[in-house]
Amino acid sequence: MKRAVIITGPGFQDEELVYPYYRLLEAGMKVDIAAKDGEVVYGKYGVPARTTISTTALDPNNFDMVLLPGGFEAPDRVRLLPEVIEFVQEMDKQKKLIAAICHGPWVLITAGVTKGKKMTAFWSIEADMRNSGADYQHKAPVVIDGHFITSPHYNNNHDFMKAVIEYMEEH
């Protein structure tokens, strides 16, 4: 059974955690939710994310993929956690799937893994993406570049998760 982890924090975009969580479960994956100190965190609209693992316990050898939801607040908090940055960097080194939506790519920027990669994100962080060296794909509903899958908005959840599930089935 393949294992996924969704890493988030307070103020996540509810639709970008809930929909992917259930789609990954439907695809037969074991899904963990990680947050700082293993705390329950709440989305912008009050949906709770009950964590199953603390970010300090993240081990790339235990996961086949990581998903980083958006909402501008959660990724901004998550990218301040050194253990998350190290985890993402190691997932990249191991060429494991890294999926990010909306503001989730902020975490990828902080991890230094965007240079030269085709990616998309919420339009308000286009300058951040370009300044990090990413080849920003404006208005693309989903962008796949190697083991990276990015999407700009939860309106694209269907395309985003379809790409994630297909990738995991092929690898």
BELKADA-V822519 format. One record per helix or strand of 2 or more residues. SS is the DSSP state (@ for helix, = for strand). FROM is the first residue (numbers start at 0). LEN is the number of residues. If there is no record, write none. Layout:
# BELKADA-V822519
SS_FROM_LEN ; SS_FROM_LEN
This chain:
# BELKADA-V822519
=_2_5 ; @_13_13 ; =_29_6 ; @_35_3 ; =_40_2 ; =_47_2 ; =_52_2 ; @_54_3 ; @_59_3 ; =_64_4 ; @_71_7 ; @_81_12 ; =_96_5 ; @_104_7 ; =_117_2 ; @_122_9 ; =_134_2 ; =_142_3 ; =_147_4 ; @_153_17
